[in-house]
Amino acid sequence: MTPNAAPGLLVAAPRSGSGKTTVTLGLQRALRRRGLAVRGLKCGPDYIDPAFHEAATGTPSANLDSFAMGPDLLNRLAGEAAADTDLVIAEGSMGLFDGIQAEAGRTGASADIAARFGWPVLLVLDIAGQAQSAAATALGCKLYDPRIALMGVVLNNVASDRHRRLTEDGLARVGLPVLGALSRDKSMVLPERHLGLVQARETADLEARLEKLADTVEAGLDIERILELAGPTRLDPIRPGVPLRPPGQRIALARDEAFSFVYPHILNGWRGAGAEIRFFSPLADEAPPPDCDACWLPGGYPELHAGRIAGARRFLEGLRAFAGSRPVHGECGGYMVLGRTLEDGDGCTHPMAGLLPVATSYARRKLHLGYRVARSLEASALGEPGHTLVGHEFHYASVVESEPANLAAVSDATGSDLGRAGHRSGQVSGTFFHVLAG
């Protein structure tokens, strides 16, 4: 354990939808109310949950991804989270062991993060429709990967006292302590949309929801025991570095309900490299600040606001003028807005910036999901030709019109060739994949 590094734990589950986020946010807020400094982290390429962690703890969160990030970057991000705080609470993604087929420690699974940093796992079990049988699942999680340790389990969706007793009986047989139980309560479920939870900044009565989650966790979990079982954070010596080179010294970054998917570690890396970030809102019809020397349009939900974007004359005209002399890059939703048109979910087609030769549709939905390893073919805000980037793609949009892709040669996590992706035209570039690290 590095001196002054806080202990930590990982909240995980055997599968998605088990209640990880409920337990994570409730525990984070409950500990903050007790006066503890808590930092949240999210395993995997998730934009939305870190913002909820920040709302619950009052401190920044970040992502840890064992496939996309190298050891130095992982170590640096975990070290930053574990410094000058009392506890790190990381939240897993999907099932505890779900990832890609790769060498141990590089699968993208949440278990890799627990193993790397020595954090014990608080396993959330959704026991709806079962009782003693849940112990078999928990035992499998305990034995499957010898690198990790389970501190205990939290039972979710408990129907009655009898239901809880029967489940605890099964867990006692396999030597796993029950550290808490939560009853079925639909009012605790956070609202969702097609890419996950509705964003923190859009969630109505978020503070009241977080307080209710904390009340529920205080009543249902053995918080003192959980604090005792948190494990020391194992860190290697921290080396400086930047996950992605800043595209400019002063970066105009779109930020509002339509453009919000930016990994915190990317922005912090740019700032650490001396770049200044200036925010503007396309939905408020704001143009990129003219004194900036690069513009970045993140992903988000432009398909939900396509009409407003199409009608934002100052934004679109300012963006086109900016692109005449300085680099502009769009990721996923930003890429769609840089294109010619965007068809929304109702089948209405809206004109976009027209800076890239692509037209997209949300009405013709098709899921695109997975890691992407990209080699730049053209100089752009992402880097020079030959530069390798690792990222992730998650969207439902389809390309309905396009000139040949020319920005990058792309493969998936297994090395399978996916062909070329993205476009570059003049100083404007865009792709559907979001960069996690260079």
C-alpha positions, 0 to 999 in steps of 0.5 A: 500500500502506498503511503496516504493511499485510502482503502477501497472496495468494489461493488459488483454483481453476477450480472447487470441489473442486480442493484450495483448502482443503488448500493454504490450511490447509497453507500457513497452518500451515507458515508459522506453524511457521516463526514467521511471523504469518499471517492467513486470510480467506475469500471469500464467505459461508462460516461453516466455513472461517474457523474452520479458518483460525483453528485453522491460524494461531492468529489470527482469520479473517473473510469478504470478500464483494464483493456483500454488503459495501460498499467501506468494510466490505471495506476495514476487514476486509482492513485489520484482517487486514493489520495487525500480521501478516506475510502474509494468505492468503485462500481463494477460494470455488467457481471463481475467477470464479464469482459473480452477474451484476453490475458488475465488483467487485460480483459476489461472485466471489473474483476481485473480492477479488484485484483490489480488494486487489492480491493475486496468485492461487495457482491450484490445479489438480486434474489428475486425468484430464488433463495438458497440457490443464490448461495451457489451463484455467490460461491461461484463468484468466490471461487472463479477467480483466485485473484480476488476476495469477496468481503460479503454479499448484499441481498437485493429484492428481498420479498420478506423476512422468511425470504431473507432467512432462507437465503442467509441459510444458504450463504452460511453454508458456503461461508459468505457473510451477509452484510445487508439486505434491501427490500423490493422498492421500485421508487429507488430505481433511477430513470433510464433511457436507451444508453443507460441511466438518464444523466445526473444533471437531468434526473429530477430531484436527484438530491432527494433520490440520493438521500433516500438511497442513503437512508435505505442503505443506512437501515439495511447494510452493516456499514461499520462492518463494510468499512472494516473489511475494505482493503488497502489500495495497492499502487505502483510508483505513479508516473506522469503521462497524458491519456490523450494529447490535447487537440489545442492549447485552448479547447472549446468543448460543447457541454449540455444535455445533447453533448455530455459524454466526456471521460473525466480522465481525458479532460483532467489529462488535457488540463494537466498538460496545460490546456484550458477548456472553455465550455459552450452550449449548442442547445443555447445556440452558442458558437465555439468561443472564437479565441479557442484554437480547437473545438471538440463535440462530445457524444451525448443525445443529439438525436433527442434534440435534433430539431433544436440543433438544426435551428441553432443558427449562431451555433452552426454558423459559428462552428462552420466559421471556426472549422475554416481555420482550426481543428474540430473533432466530433465523437459519436453524437458530435460526429453525427452533428458534424455530418449532413443530416440527422434523422430523429426517432420520429423519422424527421430529417434535420440538417446538421453542420454539413462539415463531414460527408455522412448522414445518420439516422436514429430511426433506423436503429441498430446497436453498435457496441464494443471496444475499438482499436484505431490506427489514424490514417489522417492527421486530425485532432486525434493525432498524427497518421500511425497514432494508435488509439483505444476506445469504445463504441456504443450507439444505435444510430445507422449511417444512411449516406456516406463517402468512403471512411478515411480517418482510421483503420479499426479493429475490435478487441480481438484484433478482427479487422472492422475496416475504416471508420470516421471521416476527415475533411479539411481540419474537421474530423469525426468518428463513432468511437469514443477515445479512452486512451492513446 
